[in-house]
Amino acid sequence: MFELKKYVSVQSLEQGHDLLMQDKNNVILGGLLWMKMGKKTYHTGIDLSGLGLNKIVENDESIDIGCMTSLRQAETSPLLHKWFGSLFSNALGHIVGIQFRNCATIGGSVYSRFGFSDVLTALMIPDTHIHLYHGGIVPLSEFLLMPRKKDILVKVCIKKQAWETCYQSQRLSATDFPILCVAAGRCNEQWRLSLGARPDKARQAQISAGLLSRHPDDAQINSACDAVVKELSFGNDLRGSKAYREILAKILVKRGVQAICR
């Protein structure tokens, strides 16, 4: 269990950011589900829960998900389902259990940039931007490559476009970490493929997706599946080997594309 010397429920993002920068051992408190598994001692724990950042809001051009929004809220959101189909319900529904998803936050899941993240894999399909308090607004793909610096992730902004989507994953058990996860999406003539738990962070397979027409035939789908394992890197860990993940990638990409085309 971690230890806090001081706890502060901040009244503004400015206060939270100022506190965060005062000491290298100050930390933003999200759902605390990963922090509690460690044994580190922090100086000040900064709680953002009083700032109203636990909402999913529809704007003219985007859907904004506040950093304190729980995974369960995103999983069951009618607004996200309206624009992105079952993408988020399928991606988030296998994460541990409902009690866990009621506590885990979108902000913590994205900011941590875990390689096994179902959240990041799903968010790579629509046009997603990350709003940082100090760093401003950056595309998710760029954020994943940025060096880790102290900042506050305020919200996740998703462009309002109607995507046909499919989310696939392979796990040793229903609520385990994924061995590999694949999200596929089609918007008008454009396809996107996103692969996570490779076991590296989620990444788009842009070249492979570019091989697909709006209504791809079997040859195009097979070409895209073959291209995925050449375009992206795969590795070994306790859950699976590189070779196994490459086999899974072809299968899950094919299933995802075919499901959208039905």
WOMO-V522086 format. One line per field, one symbol per residue. phi: phi as a letter, one per 30 degrees, with the letter a starting at -180 (. if undefined). Layout:
# WOMO-V522086
phi = ???
This chain:
# WOMO-V522086
phi = .dbcdabbcdcadddddddeddbdcdbdccdiddeddcbdccdbccccdcciccbcbccdcbcccddcdddddddcddddddcbideddddcdcdhadddddcdcdddddddhddddddddddddddcbcccdcdicbdeededcdddbdacddacccddbdcdbacbabbdbecddddabbcbbbbhcccbbbbbhdcddebdcddddddcdebddddddddddddedddccbbcadcaceddddddeddddddddddddd
